[in-house]
């Protein structure tokens, strides 16, 4: 029987409009703005200057610390400048701007053939090193540097690699398509992760609303020892690390602990594909699949996009911005962020571009909390969102920390289910930002 996580959860409409649309390469951009911080941790340090010539795959910024990631050029051309541009969150971030030469010349070290490479003589340490050198990060949204996850802290030991193929966020289908079109490379990537961590088994968790992906991966996995595909009941937010671990291993990660504390290392399927390409093809992470979708988009699509491409170019390629658009979201409707402008660069963590109509984005008037406890019932982290919102409004920072506000994964289940239309997630995000700052200053 298919498993799922045991605490909370909801069932929003899937709206997987683009699930049947094959991946197509997006048109190469004339210019890219590549952020030097596309990952959790320290920003990378810029290595290039105005006038430098670069190829596809040239390293343009070096990791700025242990928790950081290298950045590579996604086009060939000339470095124009290092400047600040608005990112998906509306904040100015440092980017390297590169003008294309129209040649799309790749670094010679990258294997561009379509032949699948199945064996490597690299040691576990060499695999981890290559993953770090080629800038691989978590592509499910968190963008945690992958090489760091593959170096468990002293006193901990990995028992199982879990590959996250859940893609529970409504509308998004990028992961679904790569599981169908790049299945064997994902399986090989999982084998590499097993080797890097010294474990004997990896499981790929996929929700049952993707039966074609489950069938495809299961058939391929028969030829790869120690790889198992596990169908999971459809339930949001099952793609969260702690929820997926609970569903697969029946173990719960305690407050403040990391997945490795229960022996798990979780990687997204897109990350796992990128690991394959890095180790077996020597290919840096300079492109990714992005879903461009919405109920009023003319041609919902799954594009293979070069990092630094402007989001408005992708919307244009999908038929243009619908006239009735109320919001454009980077990511999905539950955890994504509304864009202040569509002229923002695609990054390693950009999973989708979603347009929502004015009708879909209109908020209903907020009413008083009726103490129904629906938000408590659906919270996958066992929190009390109503109280967390209240304490944020009254700036009770100590109380928020004691009530584990930092455990919130910002899934939006509470706001989704609230009959009083209270902006629970909005307020909790505000509270998390303040409490997180307090904790960081205390540690320093």
HELIX and SHEET records of a PDB file:
HELIX    1   1 UNK A  124  UNK A  133  1                                  10    
HELIX    2   2 UNK A  146  UNK A  149  1                                   4    
HELIX    3   3 UNK A  174  UNK A  181  1                                   8    
HELIX    4   4 UNK A  183  UNK A  197  1                                  15    
HELIX    5   5 UNK A  211  UNK A  221  1                                  11    
HELIX    6   6 UNK A  241  UNK A  249  1                                   9    
HELIX    7   7 UNK A  259  UNK A  262  5                                   4    
HELIX    8   8 UNK A  269  UNK A  281  1                                  13    
HELIX    9   9 UNK A  311  UNK A  317  1                                   7    
HELIX   10  10 UNK A  358  UNK A  361  1                                   4    
HELIX   11  11 UNK A  374  UNK A  378  1                                   5    
HELIX   12  12 UNK A  385  UNK A  393  1                                   9    
HELIX   13  13 UNK A  397  UNK A  402  1                                   6    
HELIX   14  14 UNK A  405  UNK A  407  5                                   3    
HELIX   15  15 UNK A  413  UNK A  417  1                                   5    
HELIX   16  16 UNK A  424  UNK A  443  1                                  20    
SHEET    1   A 6 UNK A  23  UNK A  25  0                                        
SHEET    2   A 6 UNK A 301  UNK A 306  1                                        
SHEET    3   A 6 UNK A 287  UNK A 293 -1                                        
SHEET    4   A 6 UNK A 352  UNK A 357  1                                        
SHEET    5   A 6 UNK A 325  UNK A 330 -1                                        
SHEET    6   A 6 UNK A 337  UNK A 338 -1                                        
SHEET    1   B 4 UNK A  31  UNK A  35  0                                        
SHEET    2   B 4 UNK A  92  UNK A 100 -1                                        
SHEET    3   B 4 UNK A  77  UNK A  86 -1                                        
SHEET    4   B 4 UNK A  53  UNK A  54 -1                                        
SHEET    1   C 3 UNK A  45  UNK A  46  0                                        
SHEET    2   C 3 UNK A  59  UNK A  62 -1                                        
SHEET    3   C 3 UNK A  71  UNK A  72 -1                                        
SHEET    1   D 4 UNK A 227  UNK A 232  0                                        
SHEET    2   D 4 UNK A 202  UNK A 207  1                                        
SHEET    3   D 4 UNK A 160  UNK A 164  1                                        
SHEET    4   D 4 UNK A 264  UNK A 268  1                                        
END                                                                             
